Amino acid sequence: MKKQQEPNPQTKQDNSISSSDKIKLLEMSLIRKRTPQFPGSIYVQSPSDVDVNSSLPPLRKIFDGGGDEEEQEMLVRAVEIRRGVTVEIFKEAMRKGKFGITYYTNLVSRLGEFIDYVIIRAAEMKQLPEFSDSTYNVRAKTFIDDSNVVPLISVTQQNLSALLVCGQIPTIGLAQYWIEMRRKDSMLKLFFVGLATEMYRWLKHNSLSYPQIAKLICMSRGNLYAIRHAAEWVKSINVKGRFIGVALTKSGEKMLGRSPEELDEIVGYLESQGVRRVWMGYVMSQCPQLLSYSMEELKSRVQFFLDMGMNDKDFGTMVFDYPQVLGYFSMEEMKQKVHYLMEFGLSYEDVGRLLAFRPELMRCSIEERWKPLVKYLYYLGVSKDGMRRILTIKPMVFCVDLESNIVPKVQFLRDIGVRETAIGNMLVKFPPLLTYSLYKKIRPVVIFLLTKAGVAKRDIGKAIALGPELLGCSIHHKLEVNVKYFLSLGIPLRLLGEMVADFPMLLRYNIDILRPKYRYLRRTMVRPLKDLIEFPRFFSYSLDGRIIPRHKILVENRVNFKLRYMLPGTDEEFDQRVQAAVERRRRFESGVIDNSSDSQTGGSIESDNYSSDSQCNDPIERTSVDLRVNDYPSSDTHTENENPQRLLNAQ
């Protein structure tokens, strides 16, 4: 009884094998050729051994006694060894086909999927009666020979071999097709080879690359007619050039299995929703996934956008501007982005108009792009309403990268002296600023203002904060032209810089708008140039709607206001100031003088003539005109095109 309970010594010895010894035994069991053995080796491979395995323990003994992780490791190692054996068998077959060692070495290195396919089929052949007692090497060699892959490559080496080397594996599809015909007549095989060569040339003639042709062969499982029919249909909707291959490969296997009638139904439906027929080729080349959708799924995607208030024209132009918006993203992802945009206070219809104008918003990630941007804008002091304004005016801001585009521009604004509290207001006031190039647009404008427009370094931050729109102006066609115009009026460069710092919009007006206002100021109103320098906002008021009517009122009532009191304010406020000035004149004429009320409006009283040379009773206005007025030309002798001839008197 005790004798029966004693363990088998051989089993005990097998279970005590270490992991490294197991790997060595596994390699010795699966390798193709015998390895040299030194005298005294535990497992001796004698010349009389029919197979290496005859002197080794069974493979199942190697996997006994180990854990799941160790067993998994041994299985992975076994697959790797078997893959190496298969590669050597395929190389030997290629050598027999009279291929060079460099050629078939590079070829085999790119046929990983085909090698795995050979391993699987060779293992399946073990179930066949004729291969039940054969070794793996025999089965793998038999499968490769019967698949006729080597003769196929040999016949079409100039064409099909290029497909294999380019990184794709069409051999899988060809081998499967080859296996199905291995028992048929050899002439049929040769016919297939000629057909494959002709099809390859036709696809290559239609601008398909080697990887694209290879991928199509794999996708179609050797159905070359399906590839050609799909390519001809794609060409019929104006897909041209290299985009033919892009449309075929990215549309997936479903598209290759569809009839032309089904594909025409998709195109017809999109055309009925506003996508023009002439746009269809571009749309399908940019988003070929549309050809793989069923009609139900396609209609649900189209209806998703139509429910946001888009009409046919908006939907059609949106799809043309960014075709991926319709077929690249999942429905769940698009709904999440729409709801996130609505959190800024936009309605469902507002989001629809926003997407119709800038459909690229759909490609932006909420977590990676939008949320970091919103946090950064909030840090700069931009409110929720400000973000909504940025989103509606320049939605492209939500598509640019935060770290590489927005952060450097904000830091540049800090460096030139823009206050931290003003940066947020700048961005809300002029959102396109964040989309301009820092080195090609923003910096050159700042340098121009400092060097050519006379803006002092201490004032450049103020000028940019008050007028960020200057950063969007062309230096050659706008800023430089305006600077030359103001300098031609006799305004010194230093004072022009102060004018720009106080009113940056001065450089944005059209010369055709500035010239009539200046002529009216100098010739009709007979005002000196110093009045314009003190109040550059004069150019911001309408000539016919504000300047001329109020000037006529002043002339009729024989009163004179400085420009800063004449033009700002409502008509009611202006009438009150005029009436107060008229009352002061009446009291002056009656002998009652009240200088206090006159100093509050900067007005003067004229008894006989309306002249611009009247005394300034405002002490603030008087102190604002310092010795610099000696540089300004006289108003009664100069026009805008004349050079200064004499100096003004300060008093």
Buried (B, 14 or more C-beta within 10 A) or exposed (E): EEEEEEEEEEEEEBEEBEEEEBBBBBBBBBBBEEEEBEEEEEEEBEEEEEEBBEBBBEBEBBBEBBEEEEBEBBEEBBEEBBBBBBBBBBBBBBEEBEBEEEBBEEBBEBBEEBBBBBBEBBEEBEEEEEBEEBBBBBBBBBBBBBBBBBBBBBBBEEBBBBBBBBEBBBBBBBBBBBBEBEEEEEEEBEEBBEEBBEBBEBBBEBBBBBBBBBBBBBBBBBBBEBBBBBBEBBBBBBBEEBBBBBBBBBBBEBBBBBEEEBBEBBBEBBBEBBBEEEBBBBBBBBBBBBBBBEEEEBBEBBEBBBEBBBEEEBBBBBBBEBBBBBBBBEEEEBEEBBEBBEEBEBEEEBBBBBBBBBBBBBBBEBEEBBEBBBEBBBEBBBEEEBBBBBBBBBBBBBBBEBEEBBEEBBEBBEEBBBEEEBBBBBBBBBBBBBBBEEEEBBBBBBEBBBEBBBBBEEBBBBBBBBBBBBBBBEBEEBBBBBBEBBBEBBBBEEBBBBBBBBBBBBBBBEEEEBEEBBBBBBEEBEBBBBBBBBBBBBBBBEBEEBBBEBBEBBBEBBBBBBBBBBBBEEEEEBEEBBEBBBEBBEBBEEEEEEEEBBBEBBBBBBEEEBEBBBEBBBEEBBEEBEEBBEBBBBBEEBEBEEEBEEEBEEE
